[in-house]
Amino acid sequence: MLEKLFKLKQNQTSLKQEVIAGVTTFLTMAYILFVNPMMLADAGMDHGAVFVATCVAAAIGCIIMGVVANYPIALAPGMGLNAFFTYTVVGEMGYSWETALGAVFLSGICFMALSLVRIREWIVNSIPMSLRLGIAAGIGLFLALIGLQSSGIVVASPATMVTLGDITSFPALMSVLGFVIIIALVQRGFKAAVIISILSITVLGVLFGGVEYNGLVSAPPSIAPTFMKMDLSGALEISMLTVVFAFLFVDLFDTSGTLVAVAQRGGFLDDKGRLPRLNRALMADSTATIAGAALGTSTTTSYIESTAGVSAGGRTGLTAVVVGLLFLSALFISPLAGMVPPYATAGTLFYVAILMMSGLVHVEWEDLTEAAPVVVVCILMPLTYSIATGIAFGFIAYAAIKLASGRYRDLTAGVVVMAALFIAKFAFT
């Protein structure tokens, strides 16, 4: 059955090799089990219910990707998108988390529609590479700021807005130690570097930081507090259109970039550089987002950490199925997830920021009309505490700078339309 479903021999792999690859991928991305519930809890959601939703949404996405698309690409609630959900849509804009879930659900429907009508390529190609790189880097800086705040390293200041906190405090020291552990282990080739860091700092928190030990294993918490709680009527309001678009926009480019990167690493691209069964992979991603919103979590997306599994020999969807089954087994470690303090994940957020900012090396820094909008996005996202605002000003800056510089031929219809919509939003709200 496995041979017929995944074509193991045709892809020159084996059951053992695929299982090893699946375990490797899971270990590199298992940090989301601890980070996502903690981040969405800041939006007022039930920690235990979000933990269950995270596990199940990831499992659904991975299994669909493996069985339908037959690619070793794992999915889970995405970093950056969960921050946008909590700190921008709920925190800054003041919407309820139920309405935010409705927006995630609608963005998943839109993503699925775009995949079905095959216009995804036009949308992706209409957005300049510099803006895509800038948005990813800006989200990384935003995550870094959240990590610094959760550890107490950066605090509010009435005089300078932000300032240095008490770096001798236990949370600050543990955050720094966690970050150093991650970098050191990654540099030494440890696939489970992030999860080792989170668990190590949590143990130190139990021993010295006042974290209460609640056990390691138990029955999964109830998902009832978040299951099917999305407010679709609220998400359909005109004022929510930009939010739905932001969820869709970030997920679209995140998924596209991840699929290409993993495919290149695994040698899955055809002679023309295209990914076979692309629409199936996109359908798996959009279906997981829709299911995740119904369960009670932010956007579920493909993970770049899948390259670790591919490097370990993963060649078929069986790798993704193994990851999905491991996420389901993680349902029983909810007491451990509940013990993880914010400072134990602060180093993880900073590490993810490094990964997301690495793409800036590909920006054409010699061309100021390309570089300036990137800087606008990167600075405004963390300083306005809003991913949506950073994206908006990035589009506006790109269009304005190209026009003022006489480079209007560089503008695409997509950029002009989006810039005009964002200008109208700021003018009339």
C-alpha positions in Angstrom: 0.0 0.0 0.0 2.8 2.4 0.9 4.6 1.6 -2.4 1.4 2.3 -4.4 0.6 5.5 -2.6 4.0 7.1 -2.3 6.1 5.3 -5.0 9.0 4.7 -2.7 11.1 2.7 -5.2 10.5 5.1 -8.0 11.8 7.9 -5.8 14.7 5.8 -4.6 13.8 5.8 -1.0 12.6 3.4 1.7 10.3 3.3 4.7 13.2 3.6 7.1 14.6 6.6 5.2 11.2 8.4 5.1 10.6 7.8 8.8 14.0 9.2 9.7 13.4 12.2 7.5 9.9 12.8 9.1 11.3 12.7 12.6 14.1 15.1 11.6 11.6 17.6 10.2 9.3 17.3 13.2 12.2 18.0 15.6 13.2 21.2 13.7 9.6 22.6 13.8 8.2 21.3 17.0 8.9 24.6 18.7 5.6 25.8 17.2 3.8 23.6 19.7 5.0 25.9 22.5 5.2 29.2 20.7 1.8 29.3 18.9 -0.4 28.7 22.0 1.5 31.2 24.0 1.3 33.8 21.3 -2.5 33.3 20.6 -3.2 33.3 24.3 -2.1 36.9 24.3 -5.1 37.5 22.0 -7.4 36.1 24.7 -7.7 32.6 23.4 -7.6 29.5 25.6 -4.0 28.1 25.8 -5.0 24.4 25.9 -7.5 24.7 23.1 -5.0 26.5 20.9 -2.4 23.8 21.7 -4.9 21.1 20.4 -5.8 23.1 17.4 -2.1 23.6 16.6 -1.4 19.9 16.7 -4.5 18.9 14.7 -4.2 21.6 12.1 -0.6 20.7 11.5 -1.4 17.0 11.3 -4.2 17.7 8.8 -1.9 19.8 6.6 1.0 17.3 6.7 -1.2 14.3 5.9 -3.0 16.0 3.0 0.3 17.2 1.6 1.8 13.8 1.9 -1.2 11.8 0.5 -2.5 14.2 -2.1 0.7 16.0 -3.4 3.2 13.3 -2.4 5.8 15.8 -1.3 7.9 15.7 2.0 6.7 19.2 3.0 5.3 19.7 6.5 2.8 22.3 7.5 1.9 24.0 10.8 0.6 27.4 12.0 3.0 29.9 10.6 5.3 32.2 12.5 4.7 35.9 11.7 1.1 35.2 10.8 0.3 34.3 14.4 2.0 37.6 15.4 -0.1 39.5 12.9 -3.2 37.8 14.3 -2.5 38.6 17.9 -0.7 41.9 18.0 -2.1 43.7 14.9 -5.6 42.4 14.2 -6.6 41.8 17.8 -4.2 44.0 19.8 -3.8 47.1 17.6 -7.0 47.1 15.4 -9.2 45.9 18.3 -11.1 43.1 16.6 -12.1 40.0 18.6 -10.1 36.8 18.1 -13.3 35.2 16.8 -13.4 37.8 14.0 -9.7 37.3 13.3 -10.3 33.6 13.0 -13.1 34.4 10.5 -10.6 36.4 8.5 -8.1 33.5 8.5 -10.9 31.2 7.3 -11.8 33.6 4.4 -8.2 34.0 3.4 -8.0 30.2 3.2 -11.0 30.1 0.9 -9.5 32.8 -1.3 -6.2 30.9 -1.4 -8.0 27.8 -2.5 -9.9 29.7 -5.2 -6.7 31.2 -6.5 -5.1 27.7 -6.7 -8.1 26.3 -8.6 -8.3 29.1 -11.2 -4.5 29.1 -11.7 -3.8 32.8 -11.3 -1.4 32.4 -8.4 1.6 32.8 -10.7 0.3 36.1 -12.0 -0.2 37.5 -8.5 3.2 36.3 -7.3 5.0 37.7 -10.4 3.2 41.0 -10.2 4.8 41.8 -6.8 8.5 42.9 -7.0 11.1 40.6 -5.4 12.4 43.4 -3.3 9.0 43.9 -1.6 8.7 40.2 -1.0 12.1 40.1 0.6 11.4 43.2 2.6 8.1 41.9 4.0 9.8 38.6 5.1 12.6 40.6 6.8 10.1 43.0 8.4 8.1 40.2 9.9 11.4 38.8 11.3 12.2 42.1 13.0 8.7 42.2 14.4 9.1 38.7 15.9 12.5 39.8 17.3 10.8 42.7 19.1 8.1 40.5 20.5 10.9 38.1 21.8 12.8 41.0 23.4 9.6 42.3 25.1 8.5 38.9 26.4 12.0 38.5 28.0 12.0 42.0 29.6 15.1 43.0 27.6 13.2 45.8 25.9 10.5 47.7 27.9 8.4 50.8 27.3 9.7 54.3 28.1 7.7 57.5 28.3 10.8 59.4 27.1 12.1 57.3 24.3 9.2 54.9 23.6 11.4 51.9 24.2 14.5 51.3 26.3 16.7 48.6 27.8 15.1 46.7 30.6 16.7 44.9 33.5 19.1 42.6 31.7 20.2 41.0 35.1 16.7 39.6 35.7 16.1 35.9 35.5 13.8 36.0 32.4 16.3 38.2 30.5 19.3 36.0 31.3 17.4 32.9 30.4 16.3 34.4 27.1 19.9 35.2 26.2 21.0 31.8 27.3 18.3 30.1 25.2 19.3 32.1 22.1 23.0 31.2 22.6 22.1 27.5 22.9 20.1 27.6 19.7 22.9 29.2 17.7 25.6 27.0 19.1 23.6 23.8 18.5 22.6 24.8 15.0 26.2 25.6 14.2 27.1 22.2 15.4 24.5 20.5 13.2 21.9 19.6 15.8 18.5 19.3 14.0 16.6 19.6 17.3 18.4 22.8 18.4 15.4 24.9 19.0 13.3 22.3 20.9 16.4 21.5 23.0 16.8 25.2 23.9 13.1 25.6 24.8 13.0 22.5 27.0 16.4 23.4 28.7 15.3 26.9 29.7 11.9 25.5 30.9 13.7 23.0 33.1 15.8 25.9 34.5 12.6 27.8 35.0 11.1 25.0 37.1 14.3 24.7 39.2 15.1 28.4 39.8 12.5 30.6 38.1 9.2 29.8 39.9 7.7 27.8 37.1 5.3 25.2 38.5 5.8 21.6 37.4 2.5 20.2 36.2 3.7 16.8 34.8 4.6 15.9 31.3 1.7 13.7 29.9 -2.0 13.9 30.1 -5.2 13.6 28.0 -5.5 16.4 25.5 -7.3 19.6 26.7 -10.7 20.4 25.4 -10.8 22.2 22.1 -14.4 23.5 22.8 -13.3 27.0 23.7 -12.0 27.7 20.1 -13.7 25.0 17.9 -15.9 26.7 15.3 -15.8 30.0 17.1 -14.9 32.0 14.1 -17.1 35.1 13.4 -17.6 35.1 9.6 -20.1 37.9 9.6 -17.6 40.2 11.4 -14.8 39.1 9.0 -17.0 40.1 6.0 -17.1 43.8 7.0 -15.5 46.2 4.6 -12.9 47.3 7.2 -11.7 43.7 7.4 -10.9 43.4 3.7 -7.3 44.6 4.2 -6.9 42.1 7.1 -8.1 39.2 4.9 -5.8 40.3 2.2 -2.8 40.6 4.5 -3.3 37.0 5.7 -3.7 35.8 2.1 -0.8 37.9 0.9 1.7 36.7 3.5 0.6 33.1 3.2 0.8 33.1 -0.6 4.3 34.3 -0.8 5.5 32.3 2.3 4.1 29.1 0.8 5.4 29.8 -2.7 8.9 30.6 -1.4 8.9 27.5 0.8 7.7 25.1 -2.0 10.4 26.4 -4.4 13.2 26.2 -1.7 12.3 22.7 -0.6 11.9 21.5 -4.2 15.3 22.9 -5.2 16.9 21.2 -2.2 15.2 17.9 -3.0 15.6 18.0 -6.8 11.8 17.9 -7.4 11.7 20.6 -10.1 11.2 19.5 -13.7 13.4 20.5 -16.7 11.7 23.9 -17.0 12.2 24.7 -13.3 8.5 24.1 -12.4 7.2 22.0 -9.6 5.0 19.1 -10.7 1.7 18.8 -8.8 2.0 22.4 -7.6 -1.8 22.9 -7.4 -2.1 19.8 -5.2 0.5 21.3 -2.8 -1.3 24.6 -2.8 -4.6 22.9 -2.2 -3.1 21.1 0.8 -1.9 24.4 2.2 -5.2 26.2 1.8 -7.2 23.3 3.1 -5.0 23.2 6.2 -5.6 27.0 6.8 -9.4 26.5 6.5 -9.4 23.6 8.9 -7.1 25.4 11.3 -9.4 28.4 11.5 -12.3 26.1 12.2 -10.3 24.4 15.0 -9.0 27.6 16.4 -5.6 28.7 15.2 -4.0 31.2 12.9 -2.9 30.5 9.3 -1.4 27.1 8.7 1.4 27.2 6.1 4.3 25.2 4.6 7.5 25.2 6.7 10.9 25.9 5.4 12.2 23.5 8.1 11.1 20.7 5.7 14.4 21.1 4.0 16.0 19.4 7.1 13.9 16.3 6.3 14.8 16.5 2.6 18.5 16.7 3.6 18.0 13.6 5.7 16.7 11.7 2.8 13.0 12.5 2.6 11.7 12.1 -1.0 8.0 11.4 -0.8 4.8 12.4 1.0 5.4 9.6 3.5 7.9 12.0 5.3 5.1 14.5 5.7 2.7 11.9 6.9 5.2 10.9 9.6 5.4 14.5 10.7 1.6 14.7 10.9 1.4 11.5 13.0 4.0 13.0 15.4 2.0 16.1 15.8 -1.0 14.0 16.7 1.1 12.1 19.3 2.1 15.5 20.7 -1.5 16.0 21.8 -0.6 14.2 25.0 2.2 16.6 26.2 -0.1 19.5 26.9 1.1 19.8 30.5 4.7 20.4 29.2 3.5 23.0 26.7 1.6 24.8 29.5 4.8 25.0 31.6 6.9 26.8 29.0 7.4 30.4 30.2 7.6 33.3 27.6 11.3 33.7 28.2 11.9 30.1 27.1 10.6 31.0 23.6 12.1 34.4 23.3 15.4 33.1 21.9 13.4 31.1 19.3 11.7 34.2 18.1 15.1 35.9 17.7 16.5 32.9 15.8 13.5 32.8 13.5 14.1 36.5 12.9 17.6 35.7 11.7 16.3 33.2 9.2 13.6 35.5 7.9 16.1 38.4 7.5 18.7 36.3 5.6 16.9 37.1 2.3 18.0 40.7 2.4 21.3 39.6 0.8 19.4 39.3 -2.4 18.1 42.9 -2.4 19.6 45.2 -5.1 21.1 47.7 -2.7 22.8 49.6 -5.5 19.4 50.5 -6.9 17.8 52.9 -4.4 14.4 52.6 -6.0 14.4 48.9 -5.0 16.3 49.2 -1.7 14.4 52.2 -0.2 10.9 50.5 0.0 12.6 47.4 1.6 13.9 49.7 4.4 10.5 51.3 4.8 8.9 47.9 5.3 11.5 46.6 7.7 11.5 49.7 9.9 7.7 50.4 10.0 6.6 46.8 10.8 8.3 46.7 14.3 8.1 50.4 15.1 4.3 50.6 14.3 3.8 47.2 15.8 1.9 46.2 12.7 2.7 43.9 9.9 -0.3 45.3 7.9 1.0 48.8 8.2 4.5 47.8 7.1 3.1 46.1 4.0 0.9 49.1 3.2 3.7 51.6 3.3 6.0 49.3 1.4 3.6 49.3 -1.5 3.0 53.0 -1.3 6.7 53.8 -1.1 7.5 51.5 -4.0 5.0 53.1 -6.3 5.8 56.7 -5.3 9.5 56.2 -5.6 9.3 54.5 -9.0 7.0 57.3 -10.3 9.1 60.1 -8.9 12.3 58.6 -10.3 10.9 58.2 -13.8 11.0 54.4 -13.5 7.2 53.9 -14.0 7.8 51.0 -16.4 9.0 49.0 -13.4 5.5 49.2 -11.9 3.1 46.4 -12.4 -0.7 46.6 -12.3 -0.7 44.7 -9.1 1.5 47.2 -7.3 -0.4 50.2 -8.6 -3.7 48.8 -7.5 -2.5 47.8 -4.1 -0.8 51.1 -3.5 -4.0 53.0 -4.4 -6.1 50.8 -2.1 -3.8 51.4 0.8 -3.7 55.1 0.2 -7.5 55.1 0.1 -7.6 53.1 3.4 -5.4 55.7 5.2 -7.3 58.6 3.7 -10.7 57.5 4.7 -10.2 55.6 8.0 
